[in-house]
Amino acid sequence: MISGKTRVLGVIGHPVEHTSSPAMHNAALAALGLDYVYTAFAVRPENLGQAIAGMRALQICGLNVTVPHKVGVMALLDEVSPEARAIGAVNTIDHREGRLIGHNTDAYGIMQSLRLDGGLETLPSRVALLGAGGAARAILYALLQRPEVEHIALFNRTPEKAAALAVTLDPECKRVQPGVLDASSSDLLRDTGLLINATAIGMYPHPDASPLLDPACLHPGMVVLDIVYNPLETLLLRQARQAGARPVDGLGMLARQGARAFAIWTGVEPPVEVMRAAALERLAKAAS
């Protein structure tokens, strides 16, 4: 029951109608008996400053930040964590004693998903990352923190964006090799033990699209993680399964980055499986 003592959490973005975050977080809050409520706020880019001022004025305890605000919100905060600063994006805001502190939990989420869903305690020496947007930025940062990863092939359909991202996080490009995502990419992908799709290709309403022009580069022993979670099994993951590779859907990363934000706000570790199940139920209802 919501009362005058109930504390407020939420997510800001535009659009946000599709988000599974309220389902995930409210399920975890209910499971733990915490007096919070989590909701979604649609915030247009031109209103971002007002929204953050409203967070202060209304004493909102915490916010997730999604597209298109992850970069722009940084200038409006009192403090940004070193990890979020290095990544160049904030996806979580903690309202702590009158100060707004920005965090990025995407890097944590991807590493936890690779370990717990992909079975990778140690990452392969050669990794391929598709995309050069905000999610790819956090994932590339996380990969570069792992010394066992010696080479990262960073592919994007706009090669200039891949090159700019590579230089930002690996200035001398000693470990990151940027390139264009086209038919010639397949040969380079054959030697990788881990492929991560950080693009929106294959996301609803275009579930029959794959970021790979030639899936022949997929092979047994490879782990393929697609951060897209709607649909849960993308065409890329079907291609991976057919090739004998290990497919990993994006729901694990979503739940685990959300769980990290939850812990930052509340000081309590949430039940990740409850969050994942709630997101899965929401997706099933949306598809019916």
C-alpha positions as CSV (number, residue, x, y, z in Angstrom):
1,M,0.0,0.0,0.0
2,I,1.4,3.4,-1.1
3,S,1.5,5.9,1.8
4,G,3.0,9.2,2.6
5,K,6.1,7.3,3.7
6,T,6.6,5.4,0.4
7,R,9.8,6.4,-1.3
8,V,9.9,6.8,-5.1
9,L,12.2,5.3,-7.7
10,G,11.8,5.4,-11.4
11,V,13.3,5.5,-14.9
12,I,13.5,8.5,-17.3
13,G,13.7,8.2,-21.1
14,H,11.9,8.9,-24.3
15,P,10.1,6.7,-25.1
16,V,9.7,4.6,-22.0
17,E,6.4,2.8,-22.7
18,H,8.3,-0.4,-23.6
19,T,10.5,-0.6,-20.5
20,S,10.4,-3.7,-18.3
21,S,12.1,-1.9,-15.4
22,P,8.9,-1.1,-13.4
23,A,7.9,-4.8,-13.5
24,M,11.4,-5.9,-12.4
25,H,11.9,-3.4,-9.6
26,N,8.4,-3.5,-8.2
27,A,8.6,-7.3,-8.0
28,A,11.9,-7.2,-6.1
29,L,10.6,-4.5,-3.8
30,A,7.5,-6.5,-3.0
31,A,9.6,-9.7,-2.5
32,L,11.7,-7.8,0.1
33,G,8.8,-5.9,1.7
34,L,10.5,-2.5,1.1
35,D,8.3,0.6,1.1
36,Y,9.2,1.9,-2.3
37,V,7.5,2.3,-5.6
38,Y,9.1,2.3,-9.1
39,T,7.5,4.0,-12.1
40,A,8.4,5.3,-15.5
41,F,8.6,9.0,-16.5
42,A,8.6,10.0,-20.2
43,V,11.0,12.9,-20.5
44,R,11.6,14.6,-23.7
45,P,15.2,15.8,-24.3
46,E,14.3,19.5,-24.0
47,N,12.8,18.8,-20.6
48,L,15.7,16.9,-19.1
49,G,16.9,19.8,-16.9
50,Q,13.5,20.2,-15.5
51,A,13.2,16.5,-14.8
52,I,16.4,16.5,-12.8
53,A,15.4,19.6,-10.9
54,G,12.1,17.8,-10.1
55,M,14.1,14.8,-8.8
56,R,15.7,17.1,-6.3
57,A,12.5,19.0,-5.4
58,L,10.3,15.9,-5.0
59,Q,13.0,13.9,-3.1
60,I,12.9,11.0,-5.6
61,C,15.4,8.5,-4.2
62,G,16.7,7.1,-7.4
63,L,16.3,7.0,-11.2
64,N,17.4,4.8,-14.0
65,V,18.4,6.8,-17.1
66,T,17.8,5.4,-20.6
67,V,17.9,6.6,-24.2
68,P,18.4,9.4,-25.1
69,H,19.6,10.9,-21.7
70,K,22.5,8.8,-20.6
71,V,25.1,11.3,-21.8
72,G,23.3,14.6,-21.4
73,V,22.3,14.0,-17.8
74,M,26.0,13.9,-16.7
75,A,26.3,17.7,-16.7
76,L,23.3,18.0,-14.4
77,L,24.6,15.9,-11.6
78,D,26.7,16.8,-8.5
79,E,29.0,13.8,-8.9
80,V,29.7,11.1,-11.4
81,S,31.4,7.8,-10.4
82,P,34.9,7.2,-11.9
83,E,33.5,4.2,-13.9
84,A,30.6,6.2,-15.3
85,R,33.0,9.0,-16.2
86,A,35.3,6.6,-18.0
87,I,32.4,5.1,-19.9
88,G,31.0,8.5,-20.7
89,A,27.4,7.7,-19.8
90,V,25.2,7.4,-16.7
91,N,22.3,5.0,-16.4
92,T,21.6,5.3,-12.6
93,I,21.2,8.3,-10.4
94,D,21.4,8.0,-6.6
95,H,19.9,10.9,-4.6
96,R,22.1,10.8,-1.5
97,E,21.8,13.5,1.2
98,G,20.8,16.2,-1.2
99,R,23.4,15.2,-3.8
100,L,22.7,13.5,-7.1
101,I,25.4,10.9,-7.9
102,G,25.6,9.3,-11.3
103,H,26.6,5.6,-11.8
104,N,26.8,3.2,-14.8
105,T,25.7,-0.4,-14.0
106,D,25.8,-1.7,-17.6
107,A,29.4,-2.8,-17.4
108,Y,28.6,-4.7,-14.2
109,G,25.5,-6.2,-15.8
110,I,27.3,-7.5,-18.9
111,M,30.1,-9.1,-16.9
112,Q,27.7,-10.8,-14.5
113,S,25.7,-12.1,-17.4
114,L,28.7,-13.5,-19.2
115,R,29.8,-15.3,-16.0
116,L,26.5,-16.6,-14.8
117,D,24.5,-17.0,-18.0
118,G,27.4,-17.6,-20.4
119,G,29.5,-19.8,-18.1
120,L,32.6,-17.6,-18.7
121,E,34.6,-17.3,-15.5
122,T,37.5,-16.3,-17.8
123,L,36.8,-14.5,-21.0
124,P,38.3,-15.7,-24.3
125,S,41.4,-13.9,-25.5
126,R,39.7,-12.7,-28.7
127,V,36.3,-11.0,-28.6
128,A,34.1,-9.4,-31.2
129,L,31.7,-6.5,-30.3
130,L,29.1,-5.3,-32.7
131,G,27.9,-1.7,-32.3
132,A,29.4,1.7,-31.2
133,G,26.5,3.3,-29.3
134,G,26.0,3.8,-25.6
135,A,25.6,0.1,-24.7
136,A,28.7,-0.8,-26.7
137,R,30.7,1.9,-24.9
138,A,29.9,0.4,-21.5
139,I,30.6,-3.2,-22.8
140,L,33.9,-2.2,-24.4
141,Y,35.0,-0.5,-21.1
142,A,34.1,-3.7,-19.2
143,L,36.0,-5.9,-21.7
144,L,39.1,-3.7,-21.4
145,Q,39.2,-4.2,-17.6
146,R,39.8,-7.9,-18.2
147,P,43.5,-8.6,-18.8
148,E,42.8,-12.0,-20.4
149,V,41.1,-10.2,-23.3
150,E,43.9,-9.5,-25.7
151,H,42.1,-8.5,-28.9
152,I,38.7,-6.9,-29.4
153,A,37.3,-6.6,-32.9
154,L,34.9,-3.6,-32.8
155,F,32.5,-3.5,-35.7
156,N,30.0,-0.9,-36.7
157,R,28.1,-0.2,-39.9
158,T,29.5,3.3,-39.6
159,P,33.3,2.7,-39.3
160,E,34.0,6.2,-38.2
161,K,31.9,5.7,-35.0
162,A,33.8,2.5,-34.2
163,A,37.1,4.2,-34.7
164,A,36.1,7.1,-32.5
165,L,35.0,4.8,-29.7
166,A,38.1,2.7,-29.9
167,V,40.4,5.7,-29.6
168,T,38.3,7.0,-26.7
169,L,38.7,3.9,-24.5
170,D,42.0,2.5,-26.0
171,P,43.9,5.6,-27.2
172,E,46.7,3.7,-28.9
173,C,44.3,0.9,-30.2
174,K,46.6,-1.7,-28.8
175,R,43.8,-4.1,-28.0
176,V,40.8,-2.7,-30.0
177,Q,40.6,-3.1,-33.7
178,P,37.8,-1.0,-35.2
179,G,36.2,-2.0,-38.5
180,V,33.1,-1.9,-40.6
181,L,30.4,-4.5,-40.1
182,D,30.0,-6.0,-43.6
183,A,30.6,-9.2,-45.5
184,S,34.4,-9.1,-45.0
185,S,33.9,-9.1,-41.2
186,S,33.0,-12.8,-41.2
187,D,36.6,-13.9,-41.6
188,L,37.8,-11.9,-38.6
189,L,34.9,-13.3,-36.5
190,R,35.8,-16.9,-37.1
191,D,38.6,-16.7,-34.6
192,T,36.7,-15.2,-31.7
193,G,35.5,-17.1,-28.7
194,L,32.9,-14.5,-27.7
195,L,30.6,-12.4,-29.9
196,I,28.4,-9.6,-28.3
197,N,25.7,-7.8,-30.2
198,A,25.3,-4.3,-28.7
199,T,23.2,-3.0,-31.6
200,A,19.4,-2.8,-31.8
201,I,19.4,-5.1,-34.9
202,G,16.9,-7.9,-34.3
203,M,14.8,-6.0,-31.8
204,Y,11.0,-5.9,-32.1
205,P,9.4,-4.8,-34.4
206,H,12.1,-6.2,-36.7
207,P,12.7,-9.6,-35.2
208,D,13.8,-11.2,-38.5
209,A,17.0,-9.1,-38.8
210,S,20.5,-10.2,-37.8
211,P,23.6,-8.1,-37.5
212,L,25.6,-10.8,-39.3
213,L,25.5,-10.8,-43.0
214,D,27.0,-14.3,-43.0
215,P,26.3,-16.5,-39.9
216,A,28.9,-19.0,-41.1
217,C,31.4,-17.3,-38.8
218,L,29.6,-18.7,-35.8
219,H,31.0,-22.0,-34.5
220,P,30.9,-24.5,-31.7
221,G,32.5,-23.3,-28.5
222,M,31.7,-19.7,-29.2
223,V,29.5,-17.8,-26.8
224,V,27.1,-15.3,-28.4
225,L,25.4,-12.7,-26.2
226,D,22.7,-10.5,-27.7
227,I,21.8,-7.5,-25.5
228,V,18.4,-7.4,-27.3
229,Y,15.7,-9.0,-25.1
230,N,12.6,-8.4,-27.1
231,P,12.2,-10.9,-28.6
232,L,14.0,-13.1,-26.1
233,E,15.4,-15.3,-28.8
234,T,16.6,-13.1,-31.7
235,L,17.5,-14.3,-35.1
236,L,21.2,-14.0,-34.1
237,L,20.7,-16.3,-31.2
238,R,18.9,-18.9,-33.4
239,Q,21.8,-18.7,-35.8
240,A,24.2,-19.3,-32.9
241,R,22.2,-22.3,-31.6
242,Q,22.1,-23.8,-35.1
243,A,25.9,-23.4,-35.4
244,G,26.5,-25.1,-32.1
245,A,27.5,-21.9,-30.3
246,R,26.2,-21.0,-26.9
247,P,23.4,-18.4,-27.1
248,V,22.8,-15.9,-24.2
249,D,19.8,-13.6,-24.3
250,G,19.8,-10.0,-23.1
251,L,17.5,-10.5,-20.2
252,G,20.3,-11.5,-17.9
253,M,22.2,-8.3,-18.5
254,L,19.0,-6.3,-18.1
255,A,18.2,-7.9,-14.7
256,R,21.7,-7.7,-13.4
257,Q,22.4,-4.1,-14.2
258,G,19.0,-3.4,-12.7
259,A,19.9,-5.3,-9.6
260,R,23.1,-3.3,-9.2
261,A,21.1,-0.1,-9.4
262,F,18.6,-1.5,-6.8
263,A,21.4,-2.2,-4.4
264,I,22.9,1.3,-4.9
265,W,19.5,2.9,-4.0
266,T,18.3,0.7,-1.2
267,G,21.5,-0.9,0.3
268,V,19.9,-4.3,-0.2
269,E,20.8,-7.0,-2.7
270,P,17.6,-7.9,-4.6
271,P,16.5,-11.3,-5.8
272,V,17.8,-11.3,-9.4
273,E,15.7,-14.3,-10.4
274,V,12.5,-12.5,-9.2
275,M,13.5,-9.5,-11.4
276,R,14.2,-11.7,-14.4
277,A,10.9,-13.6,-14.0
278,A,8.9,-10.3,-13.7
279,A,10.5,-9.0,-16.9
280,L,9.9,-12.3,-18.7
281,E,6.2,-12.2,-17.6
282,R,5.8,-8.6,-18.9
283,L,7.4,-9.5,-22.2
284,A,5.0,-12.5,-22.6
285,K,2.0,-10.3,-21.9
286,A,3.1,-7.7,-24.3
287,A,3.5,-10.4,-27.0
288,S,0.1,-11.9,-26.4
